[in-house]
Each structure stands twice: as C-alpha cells, then as structure tokens.
Amino acid sequence: MSHYDAFVIGAGPGGEVVVARLKDAGLNVAIAERELLGGECGSWGCIPSKTLLRPVEAAAEAQRTWGVAKPDVDWGPVREYRDYMIRDLDDSDEIESYAEKDIKVFKDAARIAGPGKVEVGGETHDADRIILATGSDAVIPPIDGLEEAGYWTNREATTFKTVPESVVMLGGGPIGIELGQMFARYGARVTLVESQERLLAREDEAIGELLKETLEDDDIDVRLGSKAVSVERTSTGRIVRLADGGTAEGQELVVAIGRKPRTAGLGIEEVGGSLDEKGGVEIDERCRAAENVWAVGDMTGIAPFTHVAKYQGRLVVADITGKYEPKADYTAIPRVVFSDPEVAAVGLTEEQAKEQGIDLVTECLDLSGVGRSHTYEREPRGRMCILADRERRVLVGAWAVGPMASEWIHLATLAVKAAIPIEVLRDTVAQFPTYAEAYVFVLETIDL
C-alpha cells in the first residue's frame, strides 16, 4: 500500500491538468487510466477528428478561392499524420514522461474503496485527496438488430484505415455533423439520420437551417425527423429502417447520438457522493463531489467539452492549493462545431433567454456584409447573431456560422462572461478587414 497527497482517476484532459499542476505545487501524486493517457479527446475524439477534417477543409477553401487550382487530397499521408497525432494509440512515451516527473501511473481501472482509499489493480492505496476524471461513453440506442449488425462509434470513425464507400450517420449533433461532412469529403456517400426536426437541436433553429444547406452542398442526404427503428446487416453493409417507412443504406453505420457520463463502478457512494438523474457526478461550485473528493469533465454532465474539463481541473487545483477561492461559472462556455463553415455559439439561445423571462433583443447579420468575407472566398457564406438583454443592456448570447467562427466567437464570450455594457462594446474598435468586424455592425444596429 502506498500513500499519495492526491490520486487522480482518469487521464483525459481534465485529469492531466490536475495531476500536472498538483505535482508542480509540490504534492505527491498518482494517476490511474484504464485505457490511454490523454483520454478520449487525444486518441479518438477532438485530435483525430480535427486532424482528419483539416485537409478536406483546406481543399474546399482552395476551390472557393480565385486563381487556385483544385487540390488533390492524398489519403495515405493524411492517415499517416492522423496516426502520428494520436501516437499510433500508444501512450508509452507519455508514461515515461510522467515517470521522469515522479508521477506514478497506474494503467488499470480504479475506484474509490472508501474515504481516502483508492483501489486499483487489486491493491488499495491511501490518498488524502481523490479527483475523478473518467470522462464519458458513447450513447448506444436500443435499436432492434443494432448489436448484431455491428456499428462504429466515434472511435472507429476517427481511426479507420480505409475510407468506406458509404456511411449512414445516426445523429445530427456536433459529432454526426463533423464526421458526416468529413466522410463525404473523402469520397464516401453519406446519409445523415436525425430524429429531431433540425440539426443541432440544442442551438437556435437558424443554425440548423444553415447547416442543412451546407451538408447538402456536400451531397449529404440529410434525413430530419427520421427515427431509426431497426438495423439489418447485408453482404454490402447495413440497412437502417426508419419509422416513416424509409431506409438508409451504407457500408458502415456510425452511431453518434450523444455521450453519457462514465461513472459506473466508481464507488462515489462510498464517500457520500451522488449522481444526478442523467448519471453525472454531482459537484458544487468548487467541483467538490464529497469530502476530499472532486470531479471534473464529462463525468459531471455539465458540458461535454475538453475546455470545460480543463477549466474544472484548474478550479480543483486552486481549491486544493489555496491559490485562490474558485467558483465555477458556466455562463460563457463557447460551443463549437468544426464543420465547414464552422459553428460557434456562447451563452443562451433565444429559447433559453425567453424561458428565463429576459426581455430579449436579437440582431443578425449576413457575413457577406463584412469586408473580410469577400477577401476570403467567392460567394461569401455565413451569418452571425447577438442576443441582448434590453433591461441590463448586455449580451446574453451570440452565435455565428462562418469561416473561422471558432476564433472570433471569443469576443462575445468575454462580453457575456464579464457582462460588458453594450455602450463599451460599441466603442470597441475591430481590426479591418476581419470577421470580428461583424460585431461592429450588429452592435450599431441593435435596437435597445
């Protein structure tokens, strides 16, 4: 049995932030990971998906630019670079790096065995503090025949070796949209099936409408309001039967309908912690789940983003070290879909604002009204909107569908976070020509 000042269970982005910073603070730390250091994001999620998206995005950008010949995309080098970025799914170098920093790594599943106790690999260790960071799993719906027919989740869909001829994508959320467009641009015939009546159902309706046009421009067959009821394997792939009587056929079937907290068997109840109705670990504003137990990332069910896991990790370290008094604030968490064009949003949607009784004022702008759009591409695309509280005269939300929206959403993120007065935002100068200049126009014209 060993003793540690802090023991982190889960080595995804949140867990790695915690263990590295606590070690820098002088604590004796250990981390346990049942799969690969770096977690879902580094091996099967954010990193491989964005790596695969970039070549075909660049090729599409070139075709929208004047005087540039259509580039070829060579799958072989793309695959090689993807494998390099995910370390060939081998974390031995990272394990060695941790050892050099005197951080103990356990490559096995771990659980809380009682107050101040962590069980891993058949042994129990003492820990003054326990931090949970086990992430999430793909949600697999109870569709008749799905298990027998076989399917891919994001893991297989970001580590495949050969581009399939055709793909059925179940889910019109961020993962389904990104992977669906990616497969289509590498040459697969894609059918996207979404049970809701619009894409990105949790965002404003206009975003889904713009995305549908974008996906259809890539020859993706978008089926909205379509629920899969059964799956059958054939000699050439899978047939998905839909509730409306239709079918969708593909060599591969990708399930991308969402994710759920990975909390089963963690033993949180052993220390007085609890799970919410969706299975996430309940935490307070300091990310505390119980006495001397913290939880971060997807497993909390708050927001399934890597940047949220890292943010919560920083809060936990601050709470443990006393560097400052942490208080989690999720009002201004950016949400991005790395489609082409990108989708970026922050704060409240129109529906959420109205549910809260906010006297809401919305102002939108087609990005063709911004000078940068015409220097960036032919036939400029995209739209952006800001949502303002008339009474408080501050932004409560914003969204954009357009090139590089993931980068310039952060002006709105800061405005929502700090409740910057509209008058101050109006008096802020934007570089010309940039997409950020769109804020100047909408702030000038919004009727408060």
C-alpha positions in Angstrom: 0.0 0.0 0.0 1.3 3.5 -0.9 0.2 6.9 0.3 -0.4 9.9 -2.0 -1.3 13.5 -1.4 -3.7 13.3 -4.4 -4.9 10.4 -6.6 -6.5 11.2 -9.9 -8.7 8.6 -11.5 -8.8 9.2 -15.3 -6.1 10.7 -17.5 -8.1 12.7 -20.0 -7.6 16.4 -20.4 -9.1 17.3 -17.1 -7.2 14.6 -15.1 -3.9 15.5 -16.8 -4.4 19.2 -15.9 -5.0 18.3 -12.2 -2.1 15.8 -11.8 0.5 18.0 -13.6 -0.4 21.2 -11.7 -0.6 19.4 -8.3 2.8 17.9 -9.0 4.1 21.4 -9.8 2.7 22.6 -6.5 4.8 20.0 -4.7 2.3 17.3 -4.0 3.0 13.5 -4.2 0.5 12.5 -6.9 -0.6 9.4 -8.8 -2.9 8.9 -11.8 -4.8 5.8 -13.0 -6.1 5.3 -16.5 -7.7 2.1 -17.8 -7.1 2.9 -21.5 -4.8 5.6 -22.9 -3.2 8.7 -21.3 -4.8 11.7 -23.0 -8.3 10.1 -22.8 -11.0 10.2 -25.5 -10.0 13.6 -26.8 -6.4 12.8 -27.6 -6.9 9.4 -29.0 -10.4 9.1 -30.5 -12.1 12.5 -30.3 -11.0 16.1 -30.8 -7.5 15.5 -32.0 -8.0 12.8 -34.7 -11.3 14.3 -35.9 -9.9 17.8 -36.4 -6.8 16.3 -37.9 -8.9 14.5 -40.5 -11.1 17.5 -41.1 -8.3 19.9 -41.9 -7.1 18.5 -45.3 -10.6 18.4 -46.9 -11.4 21.8 -45.4 -8.3 23.3 -46.9 -9.2 21.7 -50.3 -12.7 23.1 -50.1 -11.3 26.5 -49.2 -9.0 26.4 -52.2 -11.9 25.7 -54.5 -13.7 28.8 -53.1 -10.7 31.0 -53.7 -9.9 32.7 -57.0 -6.9 31.7 -59.1 -6.2 28.5 -57.2 -6.4 25.1 -58.9 -8.4 22.3 -57.3 -6.0 20.5 -55.0 -5.9 16.7 -54.6 -6.2 15.1 -51.2 -4.0 12.1 -50.7 -5.5 9.7 -48.1 -2.2 7.9 -47.4 -0.3 10.9 -46.0 -3.5 12.1 -44.2 -3.8 8.7 -42.5 -0.1 8.7 -41.5 -0.3 12.2 -40.0 -3.5 11.2 -38.1 -1.7 8.2 -36.7 1.2 10.4 -35.7 -1.2 12.8 -33.9 -2.8 10.0 -31.9 0.6 8.5 -31.2 -0.4 5.3 -33.0 -2.7 4.7 -30.0 0.5 4.1 -27.9 1.0 6.1 -24.7 4.3 4.6 -23.6 6.1 7.9 -24.2 3.7 9.7 -22.0 4.0 7.1 -19.3 7.8 7.6 -19.4 7.4 11.3 -19.3 5.3 11.0 -16.2 7.8 8.7 -14.6 10.6 11.3 -15.2 8.4 13.8 -13.4 8.0 11.4 -10.5 4.3 11.0 -11.1 3.1 7.4 -10.5 0.9 6.0 -13.3 -1.4 3.0 -12.9 -2.6 1.5 -16.2 -5.7 -0.1 -14.9 -9.3 0.7 -13.8 -9.5 2.4 -10.4 -12.3 3.1 -7.9 -13.0 4.7 -4.6 -12.8 2.0 -1.9 -13.8 4.2 0.9 -12.8 7.6 2.5 -9.2 8.3 1.5 -8.9 4.9 -0.3 -8.4 4.1 -4.0 -8.4 0.5 -5.3 -6.5 -0.2 -8.5 -5.0 -3.4 -9.9 -6.1 -5.4 -6.9 -4.3 -3.1 -4.4 -5.6 -0.3 -2.2 -3.8 3.0 -1.7 -4.2 5.8 0.7 -5.0 9.2 -0.8 -5.6 12.5 1.1 -7.5 13.8 -1.9 -9.2 11.9 -4.8 -10.0 13.5 -8.1 -12.4 11.8 -10.5 -12.0 12.4 -14.2 -13.2 9.4 -16.0 -14.9 11.1 -19.0 -17.9 9.7 -20.9 -19.0 6.9 -23.2 -20.9 7.0 -26.5 -24.7 6.6 -26.1 -25.9 3.4 -27.9 -29.6 3.4 -28.5 -31.8 0.3 -28.1 -32.4 -0.2 -31.8 -33.6 -3.6 -32.9 -30.7 -5.5 -34.6 -28.1 -2.9 -34.0 -25.7 -5.1 -31.9 -26.0 -8.0 -34.3 -25.4 -5.8 -37.4 -22.4 -4.0 -35.8 -21.6 -0.3 -35.8 -18.9 2.3 -35.4 -18.8 4.9 -32.7 -16.5 8.0 -32.9 -13.6 5.7 -32.0 -13.8 3.6 -35.2 -14.9 6.7 -37.2 -11.7 8.6 -36.4 -9.2 5.7 -36.6 -10.4 3.9 -39.8 -7.7 2.7 -42.2 -9.7 2.8 -45.5 -12.4 5.3 -46.4 -15.7 3.4 -46.7 -17.8 3.7 -49.9 -20.8 4.8 -48.0 -21.8 5.7 -44.4 -25.1 6.0 -42.5 -24.6 8.5 -39.7 -27.1 8.3 -36.9 -27.2 11.7 -35.2 -27.3 15.3 -36.3 -25.4 16.8 -33.3 -21.8 18.0 -33.3 -20.2 14.6 -33.8 -22.5 13.5 -36.5 -22.2 16.7 -38.5 -18.4 16.8 -38.3 -17.8 13.2 -39.1 -20.6 13.1 -41.7 -19.0 16.1 -43.6 -15.6 14.6 -43.2 -16.6 11.2 -44.7 -18.4 12.9 -47.6 -15.3 15.0 -48.5 -13.1 11.9 -48.5 -15.4 10.4 -51.1 -18.0 8.4 -49.1 -21.7 8.6 -49.9 -23.2 9.8 -46.6 -26.8 9.6 -45.3 -27.3 11.5 -42.0 -30.3 10.5 -40.0 -31.6 12.7 -37.2 -34.7 12.0 -35.1 -35.3 15.7 -34.3 -36.7 18.1 -36.9 -33.5 20.1 -37.1 -29.8 19.7 -36.8 -28.0 20.8 -33.6 -31.4 20.8 -31.9 -30.0 22.5 -28.7 -28.9 25.6 -30.7 -31.0 28.3 -32.3 -33.1 27.0 -35.2 -31.5 29.2 -37.8 -28.1 27.4 -37.2 -29.6 24.1 -38.1 -31.1 25.5 -41.3 -27.8 26.9 -42.4 -26.0 23.7 -41.6 -28.5 21.6 -43.6 -27.7 23.7 -46.7 -24.0 23.3 -46.1 -24.2 19.5 -45.7 -26.4 19.2 -48.7 -23.9 21.2 -50.7 -21.5 18.3 -49.9 -24.1 15.9 -51.4 -25.0 14.5 -47.9 -28.5 13.1 -47.8 -30.0 14.7 -44.7 -33.0 13.0 -43.2 -34.6 15.1 -40.4 -37.4 13.9 -38.2 -36.4 10.3 -39.0 -36.0 7.7 -36.3 -34.1 4.5 -36.8 -36.2 1.5 -35.7 -34.1 -1.4 -36.9 -30.8 -2.4 -38.5 -30.0 -5.3 -40.7 -26.6 -6.5 -41.9 -26.3 -7.3 -45.6 -23.5 -8.6 -47.8 -22.5 -5.0 -48.6 -23.1 -3.3 -45.3 -26.1 -2.2 -43.2 -29.7 -1.2 -43.9 -31.3 1.1 -41.4 -35.1 1.0 -41.4 -36.8 4.2 -40.3 -40.1 4.9 -38.5 -41.5 6.7 -41.6 -41.1 3.5 -43.7 -37.9 4.7 -45.4 -34.5 3.2 -45.3 -30.8 4.3 -45.3 -28.1 2.1 -46.6 -24.3 2.2 -46.0 -21.2 0.1 -45.9 -20.6 1.4 -42.4 -23.0 2.7 -39.7 -21.8 5.3 -37.3 -23.7 5.9 -34.0 -23.2 9.5 -32.9 -26.3 10.5 -30.9 -24.5 11.7 -27.8 -22.4 10.8 -24.8 -23.1 9.8 -21.2 -21.0 10.2 -18.1 -18.7 7.2 -17.3 -19.5 6.7 -13.6 -20.4 3.0 -13.2 -18.5 1.2 -10.5 -16.5 4.3 -9.4 -17.7 3.9 -5.8 -18.7 7.5 -5.4 -21.4 6.4 -2.9 -18.7 5.0 -0.7 -17.8 8.6 0.3 -21.2 10.2 0.4 -21.3 11.4 -3.2 -24.2 11.1 -5.5 -25.2 11.0 -9.2 -27.8 13.2 -10.9 -30.7 11.9 -13.0 -28.5 11.6 -16.1 -25.8 9.7 -14.3 -23.3 12.5 -13.8 -21.5 13.1 -10.5 -23.0 16.0 -8.7 -20.5 18.7 -7.8 -20.6 22.1 -6.2 -19.1 25.4 -7.4 -15.6 24.2 -6.4 -16.1 20.9 -8.3 -16.3 19.0 -4.9 -18.3 15.8 -5.0 -17.7 14.8 -1.4 -15.3 15.5 1.4 -11.8 15.5 -0.1 -13.3 14.2 -3.4 -13.6 16.3 -6.6 -14.9 15.5 -10.1 -14.2 17.2 -13.4 -15.0 16.8 -17.1 -17.7 14.9 -19.0 -18.5 12.7 -16.0 -20.0 15.7 -14.2 -22.6 16.0 -17.0 -22.3 19.8 -17.0 -20.9 20.3 -20.5 -19.1 17.6 -22.6 -16.2 19.8 -23.8 -12.5 19.4 -23.3 -12.1 23.1 -22.5 -14.7 22.6 -19.6 -12.7 19.7 -18.2 -9.5 21.7 -18.3 -11.3 24.7 -16.7 -12.7 22.5 -13.9 -9.3 21.0 -13.5 -7.8 24.4 -12.8 -10.6 25.1 -10.3 -9.8 21.9 -8.4 -6.1 22.7 -8.2 -6.9 26.2 -6.9 -9.2 24.7 -4.3 -6.6 22.1 -3.1 -3.6 24.5 -3.1 -5.5 27.6 -1.9 -4.1 29.6 -4.7 -7.4 31.4 -5.0 -11.0 30.7 -4.0 -12.6 29.0 -7.0 -16.2 29.4 -8.1 -17.3 27.8 -11.3 -19.2 29.9 -13.8 -20.6 28.2 -16.9 -22.5 31.2 -18.3 -20.0 31.8 -21.1 -18.7 28.5 -22.3 -18.0 28.6 -26.1 -19.6 25.8 -28.1 -18.0 25.0 -31.5 -18.8 22.5 -34.3 -15.8 22.2 -36.6 -17.9 21.9 -39.7 -17.1 24.0 -42.8 -18.2 26.7 -42.3 -17.7 26.5 -38.5 -20.5 26.9 -36.0 -19.7 28.8 -32.8 -22.0 29.9 -30.0 -21.9 31.1 -26.5 -24.3 31.9 -23.7 -28.1 31.5 -24.0 -30.1 30.5 -27.0 -33.3 32.5 -27.8 -35.5 29.8 -26.3 -33.4 29.7 -23.1 -33.4 33.5 -22.8 -37.2 33.7 -23.2 -37.7 30.8 -20.7 -35.7 32.9 -18.2 -38.1 35.9 -18.8 -35.4 38.1 -20.4 -36.6 41.0 -22.4 -34.6 39.8 -25.4 -33.4 41.7 -28.4 -31.7 39.9 -31.3 -29.7 41.4 -34.2 -28.3 39.3 -37.0 -26.0 40.0 -40.0 -25.2 38.1 -43.1 -21.4 37.8 -43.2 -21.4 39.0 -46.8 -21.8 42.4 -45.3 -18.3 42.2 -43.8 -15.4 43.2 -46.0 -13.2 40.3 -44.9 -15.7 37.7 -46.3 -15.1 39.0 -49.9 -11.3 38.8 -49.5 -11.6 35.3 -48.0 -13.8 33.5 -50.5 -16.0 33.8 -53.5 -19.7 33.9 -52.7 -19.3 34.6 -49.0 -21.2 32.4 -46.6 -22.5 32.6 -43.1 -24.4 34.6 -40.6 -24.0 35.8 -37.0 -26.4 36.9 -34.3 -26.1 38.6 -31.0 -28.7 38.3 -28.2 -29.0 41.2 -25.7 -30.9 41.8 -22.5 -32.8 45.1 -23.1 -33.1 45.8 -19.4 -29.4 45.2 -18.4 -28.0 46.3 -21.8 -25.6 43.4 -22.0 -25.1 40.4 -24.3 -26.5 37.1 -23.0 -25.6 35.1 -26.0 -24.2 35.0 -29.6 -23.8 32.6 -32.4 -22.1 32.5 -35.8 -21.9 30.2 -38.8 -18.9 31.2 -40.8 -15.2 30.7 -41.6 -13.0 30.6 -38.5 -16.0 31.3 -36.3 -14.3 29.3 -33.5 -11.7 32.0 -33.3 -13.8 35.2 -33.3 -16.6 33.9 -31.0 -14.3 34.8 -28.1 -15.1 38.5 -28.2 -18.7 37.5 -27.5 -17.5 35.0 -24.9 -15.8 37.7 -22.9 -18.7 40.1 -23.4 -21.1 37.6 -21.9 -18.8 36.5 -19.2 -18.0 40.0 -17.9 -21.4 41.5 -18.7 -19.7 44.3 -20.7 -22.1 47.1 -21.3 -23.4 47.5 -24.9 -22.0 51.0 -24.9 -18.5 49.8 -24.2 -18.8 47.1 -26.9 -20.0 49.7 -29.4 -16.9 51.8 -28.6 -14.5 48.9 -29.2 -12.6 49.1 -32.5 -12.3 45.9 -34.6 -9.4 45.4 -37.0 -10.2 45.8 -40.6 -10.7 43.6 -42.5 -11.6 40.8 -40.1 -14.7 38.7 -39.5 -14.8 40.2 -36.0 -15.9 43.5 -37.6 -19.4 41.8 -37.8 -19.8 42.8 -34.1 -19.4 46.5 -35.0 -22.3 46.3 -37.4 -24.7 44.3 -35.3 -23.9 46.4 -32.2 -24.6 49.6 -34.1 -27.9 48.5 -35.4 -29.4 46.5 -32.5 -32.5 48.4 -31.2 -32.2 48.7 -27.4 
